[in-house]
Amino acid sequence: MTMKTYTPKADEIERRWFVVDATDQTLGRLASRIAAVLEGKHKPGYATHIDTGDHVIVLNAARLEVSAAKRTTKLYARHSGYPGGFRQETLGELLARRPEEVIRRAVKGMLPRNRLGAQQLRKLKIYAGGEHPHQAQRPEPLG
């Protein structure tokens, strides 16, 4: 009896589209569900070294549920590389300015930190409102 590890071929991978409504959902719980679908962990043919995941559309990103304390204490920081180039803003400010970016950053932190993670993140589509241009892909609600 030989034991061989199954590896999915590129033409065997079947990609589906899912849609998620972020209205009144907690940021971290929503992001972890999305990251698992993007990676393909919900499929029986999951492999760590191949992108077997599906596409995810997130709607109503502006209506995300975040506690009042987290809105003021959680900081997003960056540095331009120049002297005096340090910038930071709170979660509440970023949620008001670009609500899509809040979800994208949360999901990105849960994906692998390599080219595979970048490839998986490209399958994430986030919209602040309730409309999306992906009706032709016939997305299913993520359960």
C-alpha positions as semicolon CSV with decimal commas, in nm:
position;residue;x (nm);y (nm);z (nm)
1;M;0,000;0,000;0,000
2;T;0,141;0,337;-0,103
3;M;0,056;0,657;0,074
4;K;0,058;0,962;-0,151
5;T;-0,029;1,316;-0,061
6;Y;-0,302;1,461;-0,278
7;T;-0,219;1,788;-0,452
8;P;-0,487;1,963;-0,658
9;K;-0,393;2,050;-1,016
10;A;-0,453;2,402;-1,146
11;D;-0,729;2,287;-1,384
12;E;-0,907;2,093;-1,106
13;I;-0,960;2,402;-0,890
14;E;-1,316;2,525;-0,912
15;R;-1,365;2,885;-0,802
16;R;-1,700;3,007;-0,673
17;W;-1,819;3,355;-0,576
18;F;-1,963;3,437;-0,236
19;V;-2,129;3,755;-0,110
20;V;-2,127;3,871;0,254
21;D;-2,328;4,152;0,412
22;A;-2,114;4,324;0,676
23;T;-2,408;4,505;0,838
24;D;-2,389;4,473;1,219
25;Q;-2,112;4,210;1,205
26;T;-1,803;4,216;1,425
27;L;-1,485;4,308;1,237
28;G;-1,258;4,024;1,354
29;R;-1,513;3,746;1,324
30;L;-1,611;3,859;0,975
31;A;-1,247;3,890;0,866
32;S;-1,156;3,540;0,986
33;R;-1,449;3,385;0,798
34;I;-1,351;3,572;0,482
35;A;-0,982;3,477;0,514
36;A;-1,069;3,106;0,546
37;V;-1,277;3,119;0,224
38;L;-1,006;3,313;0,036
39;E;-0,748;3,052;0,137
40;G;-0,975;2,761;0,044
41;K;-0,979;2,602;0,390
42;H;-1,349;2,523;0,352
43;K;-1,276;2,282;0,062
44;P;-1,174;1,917;0,092
45;G;-0,897;1,970;-0,165
46;Y;-0,721;2,240;0,039
47;A;-0,344;2,262;-0,003
48;T;-0,123;2,510;0,182
49;H;0,104;2,585;-0,115
50;I;-0,166;2,639;-0,382
51;D;-0,440;2,901;-0,403
52;T;-0,757;2,689;-0,393
53;G;-0,981;2,961;-0,247
54;D;-1,291;3,135;-0,376
55;H;-1,382;3,496;-0,449
56;V;-1,559;3,698;-0,177
57;I;-1,767;4,015;-0,219
58;V;-1,827;4,221;0,096
59;L;-2,118;4,467;0,097
60;N;-2,211;4,745;0,341
61;A;-1,858;4,783;0,480
62;A;-1,955;5,122;0,622
63;R;-2,217;4,958;0,851
64;L;-1,965;4,734;1,030
65;E;-2,012;4,676;1,404
66;V;-1,719;4,805;1,614
67;S;-1,725;4,892;1,984
68;A;-1,690;5,256;2,085
69;A;-1,370;5,186;2,279
70;K;-1,206;5,018;1,981
71;R;-1,304;5,306;1,751
72;T;-1,090;5,543;1,958
73;T;-0,804;5,321;2,082
74;K;-0,717;5,108;1,777
75;L;-0,457;5,290;1,567
76;Y;-0,343;5,240;1,209
77;A;0,010;5,375;1,162
78;R;0,240;5,420;0,864
79;H;0,565;5,599;0,783
80;S;0,662;5,754;0,451
81;G;1,033;5,706;0,511
82;Y;1,099;6,078;0,527
83;P;1,172;6,278;0,844
84;G;0,843;6,372;1,008
85;G;0,658;6,127;0,784
86;F;0,489;5,928;1,060
87;R;0,109;5,926;1,027
88;Q;-0,152;5,753;1,235
89;E;-0,529;5,750;1,251
90;T;-0,786;5,577;1,466
91;L;-1,022;5,305;1,351
92;G;-1,313;5,549;1,371
93;E;-1,139;5,799;1,141
94;L;-1,046;5,531;0,888
95;L;-1,398;5,384;0,903
96;A;-1,542;5,727;0,822
97;R;-1,289;5,798;0,544
98;R;-1,245;5,456;0,376
99;P;-1,455;5,176;0,531
100;E;-1,336;4,924;0,269
101;E;-0,977;4,963;0,390
102;V;-1,066;4,854;0,746
103;I;-1,191;4,514;0,629
104;R;-0,910;4,475;0,374
105;R;-0,642;4,531;0,638
106;A;-0,808;4,294;0,887
107;V;-0,829;4,016;0,625
108;K;-0,476;4,084;0,498
109;G;-0,340;4,029;0,850
110;M;-0,496;3,681;0,854
111;L;-0,352;3,567;0,519
112;P;0,000;3,432;0,453
113;R;0,273;3,696;0,428
114;N;0,406;3,598;0,085
115;R;0,306;3,603;-0,284
116;L;0,036;3,345;-0,219
117;G;-0,130;3,574;0,036
118;A;-0,119;3,864;-0,209
119;Q;-0,279;3,644;-0,476
120;Q;-0,554;3,542;-0,232
121;L;-0,619;3,902;-0,128
122;R;-0,682;3,999;-0,493
123;K;-0,994;3,779;-0,486
124;L;-1,152;4,002;-0,219
125;K;-1,391;4,273;-0,342
126;I;-1,519;4,523;-0,082
127;Y;-1,789;4,787;-0,126
128;A;-1,908;5,050;0,124
129;G;-2,267;5,033;-0,003
130;G;-2,509;4,755;-0,088
131;E;-2,445;4,739;-0,466
132;H;-2,175;4,550;-0,656
133;P;-2,091;4,503;-1,028
134;H;-2,039;4,123;-1,004
135;Q;-2,393;4,001;-1,081
136;A;-2,266;3,809;-1,385
137;Q;-2,068;3,576;-1,155
138;R;-2,390;3,482;-0,968
139;P;-2,248;3,505;-0,614
140;E;-2,400;3,288;-0,340
141;P;-2,449;3,407;0,019
142;L;-2,167;3,292;0,247
143;G;-2,320;3,068;0,514
